[in-house]
Amino acid sequence: MRIPEVTAEGMAAVDLSEVNLFDPAFHAEQDPHTAWAFMREHAPLHRQELPDGRFFWSVTRYDDACRVLGNHQEFTSERGSLLNQLGHGEAAAGKMLVATDPPRHNELRRPLNKLFTGRGLARSEDRIREAVRALLAPSPDGGEWDLAQRATMLPMAVAGTLMDLPEPHWEDLVRWTGMAAAPDDPVFMIRNGHATLAIAHHELFKYFSEQYAARKGAEGDDAIGVLMTMRDGELTLEEVVVNCYSLLLGANATTPHTVAGTVLALLERPEQFRAVRENPALVPSLVEEGLRWTSPASSFLRHAVDDVELSGGVVPRGDAVAVWVGSANRDADVFPDPYRFDVAREANRHIAFGYGAHYCLGATVARITLRIFFEELLRTTEDITLAGEPRHLASNFVAGLTSLAVRVTPRRPETARGGHTETALSA
Ligand code: HEM
């Protein structure tokens, strides 16, 4: 998704009847950020109807976004949490973490929490650093390479390790999760969006069913083992499989876009890049600003359990509401000068990882991945330049890049090895 400066002239030109937030191509080719800025100001609760009669409400302000995502008594996740599911319902309601309301949600989530936040992550760190080094390695001919494409493999060092998935399977899994997250993007599409999604679901469900069968009776202490043995093995094959699917999709669909989008933001703002190069202690705040700026999980869906009043009106009971995360993360009431990418931004209360009970299970490990990526980027590169026009993902769910061609000047080995940067960062 393009992230332009939002200007008064741009806002004045917005005609909401022309804004189609449902259309994946709108997010790749047009300018949702200017439309969202207009909506925050003039239409904070906006109804969009599709040609087939389905409709949904959009919320764009930060406080409304937190309320819709965070209050399961008012807004349920059990009728689908993705805009693509509008009108289709949710077959995995009450089974898959993200499609389950509390209290059942807590029962499913509690056993996984430890693995995703505690010492379980220590063994992932080395794998992540290894994967980041491979990602940043110069291309064999010393020329340009595509950062967005290479970054797609990075989350497998996280999810692959946490789920104990064999490395030779990773490439297929990345392709299938890419198809599932953005079936309408030309990079992933096979025939059409529906067929692409169906193929991706078929392959991923078949894959995890086979993993289940192979592990039955000899479950490990990885995430799949935790799901299989949870509450004395209470979960059915289907419940284990949909949660494996959701875990992998959660990891693969998001982190690479924050990597590529944050690098693009730095390339477009040399003074900000210089600031982190000169002061690597800014890496943690760079990571938070990169998350706010890119907001790769772009929208989540909920359905109103009752009539609920939000800014701008009442959502009638039963209606679908889309929360636009990238818009909430640019609400000027919460983020001073929200269209400024600021590597030193303080009190950055972004909701890139969501809000409330469904707050991202992978947030800690995603932050570790991003921190390691930027540490290694600063440590091993002297200079990076853009080597082509970035290509944006066509999706109403994930905001990101499918191509970011770069030319990288590696740092001379003696500086990279013994340099101040490494000492400072690995302390
Ligand atoms: C930059 C990286 C990431 C971003 C921006 C992100 C964003 C989000 C958001 C916004 C939600 C809330 C969904 C909702 O409210 O319906 C969520 C949930 C979730 N994420 Fe992430 N995510 C990231 C990385 C990961 C990773 C690395 C994993 C797994 C290893 C993961 C697994 C999940 C799962 C399982 C849920 C559902 C949690 C629940 O329903 O309790 N995510 N994520």
Boltz pocket constraint, residues with backbone or C-beta under 6 A from the ligand:
constraints:
  - pocket:
      binder: B
      contacts: [[A, 69], [A, 77], [A, 81], [A, 97], [A, 98], [A, 99], [A, 100], [A, 109], [A, 155], [A, 158], [A, 159], [A, 243], [A, 246], [A, 247], [A, 248], [A, 250], [A, 251], [A, 252], [A, 254], [A, 255], [A, 258], [A, 295], [A, 296], [A, 297], [A, 300], [A, 301], [A, 351], [A, 352], [A, 353], [A, 354], [A, 355], [A, 357], [A, 358], [A, 359], [A, 360], [A, 361], [A, 362], [A, 363], [A, 365], [A, 366]]
      max_distance: 6.0
